[in-house]
Amino acid sequence: MKNDKKLVQDITSMDVDFAKWYTDICKKADLIDYSSVKGCMIIRPYGYAIWENIQKILDTRFKELGHENVYMPLFIPESLLQKEKDHVEGFAPEVAWVTHGGSEELPERLCVRPTSETLFCEHYANIIRSWRDLPKLYNQWCSVVRWEKTTRPFLRSREFLWQEGHTMHATEEEARAETVQMLNVYADFHEKDLAIPVIKGAKTPSDKFAGAEDTYCIEAMMHDGKALQAGTSHYFGDGFARAFDIQYADQTNQLRYPHQTSWGVTTRMIGGIIMTHGDDNGLVLPPAVAPIQVVVVPAAMHKEGVLEANRALTDRIRAAGYRVKLDDTDNSPGWKFAEYEMKGVPVRVELGPRDIEAGQCVLVTRYNMEKTVVKLDEIEAVLAEKMTEIRDGMYQKALENRERRTFDCASLDEIKETLAEHGDSFIRAMWCGEEECEDKVKELTGVGSRCIPFEQKHISDVCVCCGKPAKHMVYWGIAY
Amino acid sequence: MKNDKKLVQDITSMDVDFAKWYTDICKKADLIDYSSVKGCMIIRPYGYAIWENIQKILDTRFKELGHENVYMPLFIPESLLQKEKDHVEGFAPEVAWVTHGGSEELPERLCVRPTSETLFCEHYANIIRSWRDLPKLYNQWCSVVRWEKTTRPFLRSREFLWQEGHTMHATEEEARAETVQMLNVYADFHEKDLAIPVIKGAKTPSDKFAGAEDTYCIEAMMHDGKALQAGTSHYFGDGFARAFDIQYADQTNQLRYPHQTSWGVTTRMIGGIIMTHGDDNGLVLPPAVAPIQVVVVPAAMHKEGVLEANRALTDRIRAAGYRVKLDDTDNSPGWKFAEYEMKGVPVRVELGPRDIEAGQCVLVTRYNMEKTVVKLDEIEAVLAEKMTEIRDGMYQKALENRERRTFDCASLDEIKETLAEHGDSFIRAMWCGEEECEDKVKELTGVGSRCIPFEQKHISDVCVCCGKPAKHMVYWGIAY
């Protein structure tokens, strides 16, 4: 039984319904499945393999910078969550509560961790005594739970996978340097490995993490012009240290409060990859995290010598260090093409009897569907070049989309007109720093503040909303 | 400020109080910490690094055998847990229940997964259609929760980390082969990598996993003569498939129920390592999973050239592929010796001015404290030999302990006398197969059935309890 090519290609066009296109890819590329657990998702092998590749790259970078992995409990007692006032106010409305163990009611409710600052702080209070114990650079890979009302695969689900770094430092300076360093790790990973251009900046005060002094973020633009917050890094000052009574003796034996950071990225990044690079034929994966980097598809597979030649080529590609798969199933080449396009495999290699005779193969790069005829004995060198080209090309395409959809505006009317003409976009406009104006911009134009970029641009002297002197240039947009 | 050697060595002797010795090591070797979350533990960097090494080795083996990783939701709706009758009866009394999301009461309680058979089955019902979809070989690394009354670090805690493999096969034969294959992977890992000898066998019917047709296990003997169940592998038949309506069309287009397995090992293995290999100076780690395999300790560190020579040696050892640490802190060599003995580092290398002059270093193997003088230019070759020697020596030591404490008994009186004379031991004795006798042996002698070993030995013709014809030889012991 040969499968039909149309069968796998049958997804909604992104121009018709972007949201439907997105969930179609999640399902048809075998990334996720739904279950009877409302708001949670099953991450299927192909989706999870992307996450494993992300983990490997980031975990290596974290460790190179001196971070160590730990594991904290899944639960937080209600009284512990309440120790830092801003923090509990931010999270209490959206946590899942465990009230019973077996048939017994618990003496105190436990929430399923929405984030673990409180647990890390309790532990730090136990183990930090002296300046010799600092810095503490801990990270944890785990799942967290936030009881969201509306959910979407990868982008917003009641449970998601992430890493949360939690560090303690002797001085504010050191802690602030860590906060920025980890934001840079995230930005670098997005740009170099995921081929997603990002804007680095600070959240406005109203948008900071619950309990943080400063929240930095990276913001990416999706294909539809909307913004995705792709990673955050927080500087906490010594607020939690005071609430949890964490003190260290400095070199002169004086007791001091350490300074704290936390930073995290989540499975949401997979959503970012889909919405940055995907197209109407499916997923497009950056080589660094693709579970299969090269798929080898034989043509006229049952002719003598063809399968053997394809196997030999696959072995060579594997030996060169690539994640490669030979598809020697009975499905037609056309069906296979569609299948691996849907799955976003960066490179397809086709090898048939005539190619073998000519000592060549055909190489197709997924992101631009460009065909190259390659001499068989040059395959390793060409693949190495192509992988760099693919990453660069994908990055450039995404950057062009963002630049085409980024506009400088000096008035609310200009913002409204720009959005009416160009659809969802990034708006760069000046802001006075008042929450009232921030809210008003959103209310009147629809775009909210995404971040105060580190790289500022002078657009005008005055706030786009109230006309008073401007403090910052802000990126505004519609967020996922 | 130099630390005192006694400070780190101060743990209870195992002969005085084995349980206290165990928890002392957990704390003093920096493996765990407690938190305000009762019954849960914090796995600290040194403990978590052991787990990461375990994961790496096992995950590679699972994948070589064709398994793929997935991620299932943390929660199971009550109605889903109830679909398989035996399963819910086994687990419902010990699950944690989530009843509220934020301030709202949930329409249906969710339990925090104690194991994920039900979630996997629900998913398999969605994705298995034809014989072409089989086998499905899925695995997941995650944490699970069981509301235990009494808890001990690694051995029994309300939350623990594990992997759970869940597979579906077209035939009983294939599923049974998978069950045994994975038990063998666990046994092999314990014996070769953890240097822990294990007995492979089947659980008696009363001790099977909730819902399983057969449960296989590996049982290890701890230093104190007690038994640790170190890994289990279950064959389910098609019971869950029927309960969850999972059917596939075979090659003749007939609908059939697939056959299922599950298998798991947990952070409990770290407890097994401690109690198999540890001594009164602390932890003793097998090289395969030790976070630090070699520690380099300079002698007379501040003399000219010593630190440089130690650094060069450390680099050589690292280049040879070992996880190595140079301790160049101001602590005294004596303090360092005690510290890394407590942490169970397999090999210590000492290098001082006289060694440098003689072109040699001193190598001390933790498990037997044997000293070897090694020529510096032979360090790589000697380390390679030593690592094998250490694993073999640790295995042999553990095996001798088990053999010394294993006795064949032909009557209940003989069991009682043996235990009275030798303390906690493994008893090999015949059994008729009746649960009544199994219970009676435990009640009258204190030892419960651990497993029916694959490798049977004929001790007598009749059941040790009732005197009727015997069906199996059983290992009896006191379990952790």
Interface residues (C-beta under 8 A of the other chain):
Chain A: D33 S35 S36 V37 C40 M41 I42 I43 R44 P45 Y48 A49 W51 E52 E68 N69 V70 Y71 M72 P73 L74 F75 I76 P77 S79 L80 A92 P93 E94 V95 A96 W97 V98 T99 H100 G101 G102 S103 L110 V112 L119 E122 H123 N126 I127 Y138 C142 S143 V145 W147 R158 E159 L161
Chain B: D33 S35 S36 V37 C40 M41 I42 I43 R44 P45 Y48 A49 W51 E52 E68 N69 V70 Y71 M72 P73 L74 F75 I76 P77 S79 L80 A92 P93 E94 V95 A96 W97 V98 T99 H100 G101 G102 S103 L110 V112 L119 E122 H123 N126 I127 Y138 C142 S143 V145 W147 R158 E159 L161
